[in-house]
Amino acid sequence: MKFYYEILDKLHNGVPFKFSRWGDGEWLTMMGFQGQNRDGNNYTPELREALIKILYSEPQYYMGLQYGVLYNEQLRKYVFSELFFHDKINWVMGDVLHVASELGLLRHFTDALKDRIVWIIGAEYFKELPYQHLLIPSNNSFGRIDNVINGCCQRVYIGDVFLVAAAMNSNVIIDNLPPDVTAIDIGSVFDPYLGRPRASYQHKMNVKFSDLW
């Protein structure tokens, strides 16, 4: 959990950073697979092009590799090729927030956000959170990414924090946000606290909204 405490330290000290998560959906998209992920988001050529462009640019921020990628042999070979998995990209633990949640440590994360201006980019139900909300549909919203990014840039101030929960589009949004803000791909980590567990581990959690806020 060293990386988790590194994140907390940056939040407490106002040091901007970006954290983007790359799971099986992103990699399957880049490999040209047809179909959709478990949340109903399609693997499209447009998203494939955008994701590959990000990796080719060798981004200098935290790139989170999710556990699910390791369970598919075909994916592993693609991911760990010299093309993508090298020391010019800062690959880190992609499931760090979800592990913190399982361990009962996620309150440290929301506490670190208390004195910050926080925006959450995500579906309608995120309006329940004590953050400013920028709506993006849960499914197949790639065509709306530019509007979301423009909306962020019109409102942004140095030091703002953006929590992004836009499925596979999160990677593209985070890459296009200004470098002087903090942008974190939170995935589905808040869902069980909102009574909407999705991931298998979340159905086993006995948590509620007041555990974090």
C-alpha positions, 0 to 999 in steps of 0.5 A, a space after each residue: 500500500 506504499 503507493 496509496 500513502 503516496 497518493 494521500 501525501 500528494 493530496 494533503 500537500 496540494 501536489 498535482 498528479 494524474 492517475 489513470 487506470 488500465 484494465 482488460 477493457 482498455 487493452 481489449 479495445 486496443 487489441 481490436 476486439 469486438 463487443 463490450 465490457 461488463 458495463 456495456 461500453 463498446 470497444 470502438 475504433 475511435 476509442 482504440 485510436 485514442 488509447 493507443 495515442 496516449 500510450 505512444 505519448 509515454 505519459 509522465 504520470 501514474 499509469 495503473 495496471 489493473 489485476 484483471 489483465 494478468 488473468 488473460 494470457 493473450 492480454 498479458 503478452 500484449 500488455 507486457 510487450 516492449 511497446 507498452 511496458 517499459 521504464 518510460 511509463 510509470 506503471 503502478 498498482 491500478 487497483 490501489 483505491 479498491 484495495 484500500 476500500 476492501 481494507 477499510 482504509 478509504 476514509 483516509 482518501 475522502 478525508 484528504 479531499 476535505 479541504 480541496 475543490 473537488 469535481 466528480 465526472 461521472 453518471 447521474 447518481 454521483 450527484 449524491 456525493 459532496 463534490 461538484 458534479 460534471 455529468 457524463 453518461 455511464 455507457 458509450 459516451 466517447 462522443 461527449 468527451 470533448 464537451 466534458 473536457 471543455 467544461 472542465 477547462 472552463 471551470 478549472 483552477 490550479 489545485 482542483 481535484 477531478 475524480 473521474 468515473 467515466 469507464 474506459 473514457 476516463 483515460 482519455 479525459 484524464 490525459 487531456 486535463 491540464 497538468 496543474 490539476 489532480 485527476 484520479 480515475 476512481 473506477 467504481 470504488 464509491 459505488 458500494 457506499 452509494 448502495 450500487 455495488 458492481 464488482 464482485 468484492 463489493 457485494 461482500 462489503 457492509 458499508 454505507 455513505 456515512 463511512 466516507 462522508 
